[in-house]
Structures are given as structure tokens and as C-alpha cells.
Amino acid sequence: MPDERRFLEMDDGVRIALTLHFPDTPPPWPVVFEARPYRKDDLSDATAIYRRLCDEGDLAVCRADVRGTGSSEGDAVDEYTARELRDHVATIAWLAEQDWSNGSVGMYGTSYSGFNALQVAALRPPALKAIIPIYATDRRYTDDVHYGGGVRRGIDFLDYPAYMVALIALPPVPSVYGDGWREEWHRRIEANDPWELAWLEHQNEDDFWRHGSVFFDYEAIEAATLVIAGHADGYRNMALRAFEHLRAPKKVLFGPWSHMSPRLSMPGPRIDHVPVMIDWWHRWLGGDESVDIEPPISIFVRRWTDPAPDVDTYAGEWRAEPTWPPARLVEDRRGLDSATTSHAKPADATAKKDDVLEIRGDVGVTASIWCAATLPFGLPWDQRPDEVFSLVYDWPVADETEVMGRPRVELTVVSSVPVAFVSAKLCDVAPDGRSSLVTRGIVNLTHRDSDERPEPVPVGEPVTVIIELDATAYMFEPGHTMRLDLAGCDFPSSWPPPFPGTLEIDRGASSLVLPVMDGPPLLPAPAFAPGAPEPTFPERVRWEIREDVLARERSVTIDHGGIRGRSGLADGSDHYWGEITAGLHVPGNSRASAGASLVLAWDEASVRTESRATLSSDPESWNLAIELQVYDGDELIAERRWERTTPRDLQ
């Protein structure tokens, strides 16, 4: 059967644009479904991967434009709305009923479509038998582009939604939508407000963020679930947590990758994950119990690799584990008073020592941006420039120490201000002194007991807090040093805190707690087909860090994009930029800007959308402004602007 583009009408009359890809073998086939807002017919054409699933896996594949995006009708009012999820449930039911379908449907995707695969699975549509969420999360408030540790994200909070403003304002594809595409385009431009307006208002974990967060109801998922995660990706915490809590059949593939395909990622080792997915579909959609889907957990254990923002491949090896948490996992608790420090002498057995940290707004740049992807969203480099402004605790490594899971830092801390953050970074220090980031975490001290109901920090009084670091698997080697860095911010990944001040760490009442593997592996290491020999890069990249000496400010700037050439039905180009600036000594006075320009040309028309967003803060408030311009050819046909000011709610 030839590939087919068609519309599926929902119960409210809105038409969802679908593309169907079929194998060359006789039906019926299992069906794999992906739904994304990123325009299936031009900007994110994925026909090559879909053809592999058809030709190598004997699977039918359906791709949908999320309502209000691409050629689908309706409004795109936010991510993962209840209305959107109902669309996917209806599409799954329709796919299962087709005479070329065997009645079993799987849902998969990377990032956005990994999120909605989890969310739809929790709704239990009868035909949905398996899912593969790739680089996704189960908890939107704590592990997404909006907030982390109760702290607003930095450049990620602005960059992605600015892009979505420009993307949603693009028209349906003329040759797909047909007559009336311009009328639908104009309606769409006026109907959709930026998603970020609501994100700004919801500063704590409330029902707004709990919607779509399957963390709160894992037992609802009955579909067999294969989670794919990456060490350098921002969404890795869900993987091991999901395996522990899911009651459905489950598997985890946790590699070294960034927010890029495992086939193409910087860093590698890159693998071809498509055969792994096909095996999962054959077992749970095709009912082939002879398919080998073992081991339950495949995880890459990193080793020392020279730190650089563009590392091609991490050193390390693959491990296989039968379950999570593993039986050989033990806790290694290290009191901070047992560490060697560069800022004070170790405390003796009878006295405690308070270590004082100045809160600055610019510490963290060497750790790079929260979610690594293609450049300029690169990897961490040598951490020593940030360690000058951090409290540093060292433990020499005498024997190989394999850390696997989520380390945590248990702190007793005294703050001089009512709102303060603590950033923690676990690092591996080579004999020559270079410091390489292993994993990190941050916490807003006002969220020490609750992300839903934060409370001011009692000034001058000790409080206890737990900082859970991101999931990792890492081997510390003899002769190296294990290092913990503590700082008052994690810029530009997180927005700087509102106030200058100090933090005093009670070393005698604080610890680093490591999940350590005790004993040899229980299973042989897994093996995978290799991915691409080299990672992929955009045509043009700029990534700069600048310091304004007189203004006492530091800025991180990114700029990337270029000519896409032909993608699907269109020729196109794109341009993205962003800058975030922190006050060194008055961190509350910070600002960021980001924007996108998207150009598409079909035979029928050429269009361009441009967006720009700015977010600034002082110690008391947030100020957001967003602009949109839309062009039909060279003619400016629409301009929109939105402004919001809202108080900082202990942020």
C-alpha cells in the first residue's frame, strides 16, 4: 500500500492531520503511532525512521500533527491538554479498527511525543499495548523545561516557548490542507496565546503541573513500557524511577546520549536503537514470545573522559541489571567533615565547622545548559572556574567506586536571606587537577519540605534540606578524587536567586550519600549495533560567555540555525538565538531574551514567522514580554504582543 495523508475528524468536528506509512508485506500489521506538534510534513519530517519501522519491522506507522499545529485544525493552547490526549485516544481506536491493522497499537516518540505516550498510556485505551517514551519525564514540575528543584529554569524556560510561538503561527501545509488554508492560518494566529504565560503564573507544583505527570499514578499504566534515556539529556531521572514503580512489563535503555537520537548523539557511544524498538513492538504488539527483549535494564557506566563542551564519545562500558533497585546496591554515606577542603581545614572529631558561601548570580556556567542537545547546547567542561566561587569537598579514591542511581546531599544550612538556592555538583577530579562534572542538582530552600506549599527560610536559623542529584552511572577510578561542589546558584541552567547574601554549611551535620554497586555484575554486558560514525551539527553555531566588568554582570549567548534545504514538502531555513544575563552581586536583577525565525517555502507560497521573548526579574517580580510577526511572502500580515508582570512567589 502507498503512504497516505488523510484527516481524522474528532468528536468536536476538528480534523487531525495524519500520515500513514505501510509495509510492503500483506496485512494485517501491528501499528505504531506518534503525535507531535513539530509539523510532520516539513520541519520535522521523519519518513526515513518510519520507513525503517515498516521495512525492517513489518509495522504500519501513523504520524499525527497535534491539534492546532502543522495541518491539524483546532487550537494549540498548551502542552498535553486533556483535549489533545482525547484526540490521541480516538486516533488509537481508529487505527485498531482498520482492516489492515492487527488491532494492537503502540505509541512512541522523543521528548514531546514521549511525554504524551506516557500520558495516553495512563488513560488505558484498550488497543494501546506498548509504548516507548524516549527522553521524557513522569513529573512535569520537577523534571522539565519549566522548573527544577523549585527553581525556575534559566535559558530553557525562554528558548523553547519562544520557538513554539513562531512554530504555532505557521500555516497548514497548502497541498495537505487544501482550500481555505490561509483562512485557517489567520484564525490560528489570532486564537493562540503563548504557553509561557501560564507557565509564569504557576510557580509551584499544583494541579496545572500534576496534569500529565504519571509519577502520581504509575499503576494506571498497563501498556508494556520501554524507556530510553541519556546521561547528558535533561530527562533522565524518569528512567530508573519508572522501572521501580511500573507494574506493567518494562525495560530501560540508559545510554550516554544527549537530547539527540541515540544514533546521532553527541556524546556517544552512538548505537542504532531502531532494532531494540522493533523487538519491543514484535513482542508486545505482534505477540511473538520468542523475541529476546532481555536484559531488563541496559545502562552505560561512564568513566573519566577529558571534559570539553563538544566531547564526541564518553569512555565507559555497558552494564546489564535484572531489576531496580539492584540487590548489590548499597549506600555510601560520607560526612562533609570527613572531606578535605580548599576553603577550610577539616573539622576534628569534637568540633563542627561552619563553611560560609557567598551567594552570587553567575556560578555554574562551566556545567553548561541543563539539557544538552546539538550545539550550542553542549556538554560541561572543566569545573574549576566555578569551583573558585563554591565550597569544595574532596575524598581521594583508593578503589574503583561504581555509583549508580541518584546521589543526594543532606545539608544543614543557615541562610542570611529568606529565599536562597543551593546547587550541588558531584565531580571527578583527575590527578592533573581537571574537574569533570558527573551529576548535579539544585534546590530552592523555600521548597525544602514541599514543592506545593513553599515557606520562607527562617533567616539566621539552621534548616535541613535534601538535594537529590540527577540519575547517573559512573565509575570513579583509583588515583582520582571525588569532589562535591556547593554554590548558591546554577547559572544559566537555573534562574539566579532574588537576593545576595550568605549560606553557612554545617559540615558536622551534612553528608554526601552515594548509591554504590557492591560486587560484580550479575548479568553479561549487552551489545548493540553501532550508530552514526560522527554526531550531527547545525550549519551555524555561536556560544559565548561574556562578563561586563563595570556592570558586574555575566552573560551566556547562543545563536544557531541555517538553511535546512528540502524537508518533506518544503524548503526552509531557521534561526534561533538567546541570551541570559545574571548580576554577579545582585542576582535578583537578571534578564533573558530568546527568539526564533522560521521560513518555509512550498510551491503555493512562502511564509515566515518571527518571535522574540524577554523575561526580566528584580527581587520582587517577573516581567515577561513576547512579540510575534507573521509574513506571507514579504508582506507583514500579523503582529501580536503579550506582556505580564507577576510577583516572585519565593522564587
N, C-alpha and C positions, 0 to 999 in steps of 0.2 A: 504493500500500500504506500502511496506517496505521502510525504509530510503534508499536514493540513493546518491551515489557520481558520479559526471559527470563533463565534461568540456563544457564550452560555448565559442565558437570562436567569437572574436571581429572582427571589420571591418579591422583591420590591421593584422589579422592572429594569434594574440596572444590568447592563450587559458586560460580562467579564471576557476579556480577550484571551484566547488560548491558542497555543501551538502544539500540535500533536506530531510526534515522531514515532515511526513504526519499524519493526524489524523486517527483514526480507523473508523470514520463515512464515509458515502458515500459523494463523491464530488458533486458539486464544493465547494471550500473553499476560503475565503479571504487569502492573502499571506502576511507574514511578512518577511522582508529582512534585513539582517545585513551584512556589509562588513568591515573587519578588517585586519590589517597586521600581527596579532599576532598568526597565524598558527592554523587553526580550527581543525586540525586532531591530534594535540599533545599538544603544550604548552598552548593553551587556549581553550581546548575542553569545550563547553558549552551545551552539549547534554541534561543535566538534565533540564535546563531552557527551552530549545526548546521543550522538551517533555511535559513540563507543559503547554506551549502555545498551543501545539497540543491537549493534552488530556483534559485540563480544558477549553481551549478557542475555540476548534474546528477550529484551524488555521493551515494552512500549513506554514512552516518556511524554508527559504533559507539562508544559510550562505556562504559567498564568502571569499576566500583569495584575498586581494588586489593584483593587478598585481606586480610581482617581489618578492612576499612573499609566504611562505607556498608552496603549489603545483601549484600556478599560474605562468604562463610564463610572460615574459616581464621584465622590469627594474623598480626598486623602487627608483626613482631619488630624490624624496622629498615627503613630506606630501601633500595630497589633490591636486595633479596635475590636470590640465584640462583633461589630458588623463584618469586618474583614474576616474574622475567624469563621463566622457563619457561611460566608462565601466559600471558604475552603472546604468546610464540611459538605456543602451542597455539591461542590465540584467532585469530591471524592466519591460521593454516592453516584453521581452521573457516570464517572469513569468505571465504577464497578459494574454498572448495568449495561455497558456497551457489549455488543455481540463479539467484539474482538478481544475483550478482557476476560481473564480467568476469575474475576471477582475479587482479587486481592490487590490492594493498593499500598504502596509505600510512599513516604514523604521525606524529603531530604533538602539540604541546602547549606550554604555557608553564610554565617552571620545572620542577616535578617531572616532568611528562609530556614536557617537552623533554629532560630527563636520560634517562628510560627509552627515549625514541625513539632516542637515540644508542646506548644500551647494547644494545637489541634489534637495531639495525642491525648492530652488531659481531658478533652471533650468526648473521647471514646467513640468516634464514628465507627460503625460496625465493620466496614470494609478496610479500615486502616490497620494493617497487620504489623508494620515495621516502620521505623524512622531512623534516619542518620543525620543528627544535628552536628554540624561542623563549625567550630569556633562560635559557640552560642553560650547563653547563660540561662540559669534557672531562677535568678533573683535580680530583677531589673534595677533596684535601688543600689545595691551594694556592689554589683559587678557589671556595670555597663558604662556608656559614654557620659552619663549624667553625673553620677556621684560615686565616690569610693571612700569607705571608712567614715561616712558622714561629711565628707569634704567635696565641694563641687569640683568636677574635673576642670582642667585648665584648657588647653587649646582644643582638646577633643570636644568639649562642651559646645564650642562655637563652630568648629570646622565642619563637622558632619551635618548639623542642621542648616548651615548656610548653603551647603551643597544641595540639600533636599529642597530648599526654597526654589533654587534655579531649576532643579530637575522636574518638580511637580508642575512648574509653569510651562513646560514644553507641551506641544500639542500631541494629539493622537497621530499615529503614522497615517498619512493621507491614503496610501494604497491599501492599508489594512482596514481603517475605519470607514472609508468611503465618503459619500456625500455628507456634508454637514460637519466635516472635521474642524473647520475654522470656527463655526458656531460653538461647538463643544469646547474648543480651545479657549475662546473668550469667556465662556461660562466657568471653566476650570480656573482661570486666572483670578476671577473675582470671588470665587467660592472658597478658596483655600487660604487659611492663615498659617503662619509658620508654627511648627510643632513646638519650637523652643519657648513660645510664650507661656504655655502651660508648664513646661519643664522648669522655668524660672520660678513659678509660684509654688510648686510643690517641693519644698526644700528638705522635707523629712519623709521617712518611709510610711506612706499612708495607703489607702485603697487604690489611689491612682497608680502607684508603682507595684502594688501587690497583684493587680490585674496582669495576667500573662506571666506571673512568676510561679512556675510549677514547684519551686522549692517548698512552698507551703502545702502541697498536695501531691507528693510523688506517687502515692498509692493509686491516684486516678489514672496513671499511665499503664495501659495493658499491652501496648504495641512493643515488640522487640526493639531494643534501642542500642544502636552503635554510636558512641560518642567519639568524635575526633577532635583533639585539642593540640595546642602547641606551646612550648616553653616561652617563646617570645611574643605570643599572642596575648591580648588583654583578657580573653575569656576562658582561661584555663582552669579556673577554680571549680567550675561545674563538674569536670570530668570525674574525679575521684569521689566527689560528694554524691553525684548521681549514681555511680556504681554501688555505693554503700546503701543508698536509700531506695533505689528502684526495686520493685518486686517482679517486674516483667523480665523476660530474657534480656541479657545485657552484655555489652562488650565495650572496652575502652582502647583506643589507639591514641597514644600521647607521645607526639614526636617533638623535635626541636624547633618547630616552624613558627613563623610569624603569621600575621593575618593575610597570608597568601596560600594558594594551593600547595599541598604537600609535594606536588610535582614540580613546582616552580619557586619555592620559597627561598628567601634569604633570611635566616641561615638554613643550611641543610644539616645533616644529610637529607637530600630530597628522595622521596620514594614515589612510586606510582600507586596511589591509593585506590584507583578505579577497580582493580581486581578484588581488593578487600571488600569494597561496596557490593560488587556483583555477587560475591559469595554470600554476603548477608541477605541480599534480595532473593537469591536462589533458595536459601534455607527457609526464610520466613514468608516469602510471597509465593515461591514455587513449591514449597513443601518437600524439598529434597533433603532428607535427613542424612544423606551420605556426605553432604558438603562439610568440609573441615572449617569450622569457624573458631577454632582454638588458637591461641590461649585467650582466656577471658580478659586479661589486661596485658597490653604490649606498651612498654614505656621506655623512652630513651633517657639514659642516665648521662648527663653532661660531665665532662672533666674540664680541667683548666684549658682555656683557649685564649690566646692573646687578645685582650679586649680592643675592639675597634667598632666604629659605627656601621661598617659595611662588611662584617665577617661573612665569609662565604659558607663555611661549614664549621659546626661545633665538633670538638673532639668528644668521644664518649662511646657508649655501646648500648645495644638494646637489651632489655630485661623482659621477662615474662613472669607474671604473678597470677596465682589462681583465684585470689579474692582480695577484697579491700574492706577493712584494713588487713594487711598480711599478718600471719601468725608470727613472723620473725621481726615485726616492728616493735621497737622499744623506745621509751622516752629518755633522752639525754638532757638533763637539766644542768645548766651552767649559771651559777650566780655571777652577776656583774662584778662582785667584789673578788672573784677568783681570776678576773682578766687582768692582763697588762694594759695600761692606758698610756696614751701620749699626752693627756691633759692633766693627770694627777697620779700620784703613787697609788698602788693597790691598797685597799683597806686591810688592816690586820684583823685578827680573829675577834678582837674585843671592841673595835670601833667601827662605826659606819662613816662613810664619806659621801657628802652630797656633791654631785658634779653639776656645775652651772652652765647652762646653754643659752646663748643669746638667740632670740627669735629674729631671723632675717627672712626676707621675702624671696630670695633668689637662689636658695640652696637646692640642688637636685638636677642641674642641667646635664651633668655627665651621665645620669641614669636614662636620658633620652625621654621620649614621649611614651605614655602609658601603654599604648597598643602599637607595637611595631608592625610594619607592613612594608610595601615597597617604598624606596626612598622618596621623600626625605624623612619618612617615619622609620628611622634607623634604630640601631642597637646601642646599648650602653658602651661607653669606653672607659678609660682609666678613671677610677673614682676619686683619686687623691685630691684634685682641685676642690671638690665638695667636702672632703673629709677635713680640710682646714677649718671649716665652719661647723663641724659636727663633733659630738662626743664619740670617741672611738675606743672600742673594747676588743682586745686581741687574745686568742687562745692558740698556741702552737699546735700543729697537727703531727702527732707521733706515728699514728697508724691510719691506714685508709679508713675514711669515715663516710659511709653512704647515707645521705639524707634523702628521704622520700616522703612526700606529703606536704603539709603546711606547717612550717615552723611558726612559733609565736614568741612574742616578747611580753613578759609580765612585768609591769613597771609600777613603782610608787613614785609619784612626781608631784612637785609643788609648782604652781603657776602664779606668776605675778599679774596675770590678766584673766578676765572671765571667759574668754574664748581663745583657745590655743590648740594647735595641732602638734602631733609627734609623728615624724617619719622614721621608719626603721628599715635599714638595708643590711642584708646578710651578704658578705663579700668573701672572696677567696683571694688571698694576698700571696703572690709568688715570691720566691727568695730574693728577686731583684727589686721588690717593693711595689710592683704594679698591683693595683687593686681592681678585681673584676667582680661586677655585680652578679650575684646568684639569684636572689629574690628580694622582694621588698613589700612593704605595706605602710599604710598611713591611717591615723585615727584622729578624729575631731574629739577632743577631750570632753566636750559637752555631750557627745554621744556614747560616753563610756559605759552607760547602763542600758541605753535604748536608742535605736535609730528612729523610733516613732515619737518619743517624748524626750528630747534633749533637755538638759539642765545646765545652767551656767556653772563654770568651775569655781568653787569657793577659793577666792584669792588668798594666797599665803597658807593654805591648808593642804596636807597631803591627800591625794586621791590615788586609787589603784585603777589600772586600765590594762586591757589585753590588746595587743596589736597582732592580728593574725596576718602572716605574710602569705604571698601568693604561692600556689602549689608549685612544687619543684621536684626534681630528681637529680641529685648532684653528688659526685664523688670527690671529697677533699683528699688530697694526696699528701704523704709524709714529706716534711720539709717546708710545707706551705703553712699559712696562718689563716685561721678562721676569724673573721672580723665582723663586728656589729657596729654600724654607724647609726647614731641618733641625731636628728635635726628637727627644726621647728617648721619645716615645710618640705614639699617635694615638687618644686617648680621645674618645668612648665606642665608636668602631668596633672598637678592639682593647683587650684587657685590659692594664692597666698592668704595667710590668716589676716584678720582685720587689724590686729594690734601689735606693736612692738612690745617687747618685754623679755622676761627670762623664764626658763624652766630649770628646776633643780631636781636631779635624778637621785633618788636614794639607792645607792648601789647595794647596800646591805639588804634591801628588801625587793630587789629586782633581779630577773633571771631571763636568760635565753633558753627556750625549750625546743629541742630538736627531735623530730621523728627519725630515728636511725634504724637501719636494717642490721640485724644481728644474726650472722650466719650466712651460709652460701645460698645462692638462688635455688629454688625448688624445681624450676622448670627450665628446659633449654631455651636459649635466646631465639626469638622469632627472626625471620628473614623476609625481605620484601624486594620486589622488582625496583630497579633504580628509576629515579625521576629524571628531570632535565639535567644536562651536564652543567648548566650555568643558570643563575637566577635571572629574572627579567627586571628591567629598569625603565622608567618613563623617559621620554625623549629629552626633557629638560628638567634639571633639579637644582634648587638652591636651598641651603640650610645653614643659617648663620646665627652666631651668638654675639651680641654687641653690648658694651657697657658705656653708659653715659656718665662720665666721671663726675661732672658738676651736678647733674640732676639726681645722682645716686640711684640710678635705675639700671636694670639689666633686661635685655630683650632677646627673645628667640624668634627668628623669622624663617618661614618656609615658603617655597614657591615652586610649583611644578606643573607639568602638563605638556601639551604639544598637539601635533596633528595625528589623529587616530587613523586616518585613511578610511578604508571601507570596513564597516562593521555591520553585518546583517544587511538591512535595506538602505543604509545611509552612509554618506561620507561625513566625517565630523572632526572636530578638534575641541580641546578643553583646556582650561587654565584654572588653577586653584592657588590661593595664597592665604597666608595667615601670619599674624604676629601677636605675641603676648609679652607684656611688659610688667615687671614687678619692681616695687620700691624696695631698695636694699634695707633701709632702716625704718620706713613707714610702709609696711607690706600691705596695709589696707587700701592704699591708693594704687590700685593696679588696673590694667586695661588690656583688652584684646580685640583684634579685628580679624575677620576672615571673609573670604568671598570665593565665588565660582563664576566662570563664564563657560557656557556650553553652546556649541554651534553644531547644527545638523542640517544636512542638505540631501533632499530626495529629488526625484525627477520633477515633482509637483511644486516644491517650494524649498526655500532656505530660511531657517529661523535661528534666533539667538536669544538666550536668556542670561541675565547677569544679576547676581545677588551680592549683597555686602551686609555683614552684621558686625556690630560693635557692642561689646559688653565692658562696662567700667564699674569700679566699685570704690567706695570710701568705707570707713569703718562701720557706717550705719546702713548703707543702701546699695542696691544693684540698679544699674541703668542700662537698659537694652534698647538698641535701635536696629532695625532691619529695613533694607531697601531692595526693591526688585524693579528691573527694567526688562521689557519684553519687546523683541524686534521681529517683524515679519519682513524678511529681506533686509533692506536698510531703513525701513520705516519703524520708528518707535510707536508701538501700538498700545502700550500699557505701562504705567508706573504705579507702584504701591509702596507705602511706608508704614511701619508699625513702631511704636515706642512704648516702653513700660519702665516704670520705676517701682521698686518694691523693697521693703526693709529686709536687711540681712537677719535671718532667723537663727542666731547663734552659729552662723557660718563664717 
